[in-house]
């Protein structure tokens, strides 16, 4: 059947875009020396930097941001006695006010830069890196900045590779056989994640565990990734072209942004594909809840459900009970959050919005590693079921051509 054919295509790396399927085996083939080097560079940068600026756009930053926000404590920037550097992102948009403010802030802190770009010429990160490089030279002197810049780029070609070799920056390689949105388990994602104090070995071990599960023949054994892909396509062909990724933990908001790029860029071709979007509940139940419940019946939801929080917080009893909440006394906030999730799912089902529920036992590196690989494998299967190449993005060039013309970029 079509599901089995798509699964076999990715399992055997024989489909369209097969030259970009290095991520399939990455969790078990990544060189241990690379992990050692990432940890070593991470430790060095942490000793000299209060802030690390990660420069990149798309897959060059979304994966690391998703993982670090999922696994670091909420309100991380306000946690007292924190000895790790703060991670700040730049070059993922063209806001002048944002980047000007960032440079003003960096006047007052010791910082280093991780610049991630395969070519070194992508407009947004290239501009940001030019600004930061000039700021570093002014702050520390031209001869002192090489130790504060790490480049993650192509092995042998491109503007950033040339600069890296010329200036002697430490560097890591963006693999030729892995595209940006599938690169979170390469140095592209692993270095910023390690800088956040997260166990990258556990992350890779979780991904390796899920890889083994995804290799199960869906005609004979349980394969959750294949099942998810099949259900998505069944809903799409039944008139549900919009998928909403739902979370009930704010730490997973950026994970939804990574998921949006993964599925949107992979599937949205040839006038086909499920439109991926996100809501962050219960917050968005007070803004988007009405539309989801009673608006156009074109959507389904995929709910990321976290079983166990890392901390405990019980709702106290109040003598006056003016808010009429004493019926919740002695319950944990997580219990209330779970009931909100359950009630919302039931209400949306009654409103003809189907739900897929993905349980995450706890937000740990091992489980997040599983989740990353699960979605990557599902996305590849789902794209092949649509008969599109999961690994290219030809439509992205359209806006660039128009922008370059308006800016007067010289033509070759």
Buried (B, 14 or more C-beta within 10 A) or exposed (E): EEBBEBBBBBBEBEBBBBEBBBBBEBBEEBEEEBBEBBBEBBEBBBEEBBBBBBBBBBBBBBBBBBBBBBBBEEEBEEEEEEEBBBBBBBBBEEEEEBBEEBBEEBEEEBBBBBBBBBBBEBBBBBBBBEBBBEBBEEBBEEEEBBBBBBBBBBEEEBBBBBBBEEEEBBBBBBBEBBBBBBBBBBBBBBBBBBBBBBBBBBBBBBBBBBBEBBBBEBEEEEBBBBBBBBBBBBBBEEEBBBBBBBBBBEBBBBBBBBBBBBBBBBBBBEEEBBBBBBBBBBBBBEEBBEEBBEEEEEBBBBBBBBEEBEEEEEBEEEEEEEEEBBEBEEEBBBEBBBEBBEEBBEBBEEEEBBBBEBEBEEBBBBBBBBBBBBBBBBBBBBBBBBEBBBBBBEEEEEEEEEEEEEEEEEEE
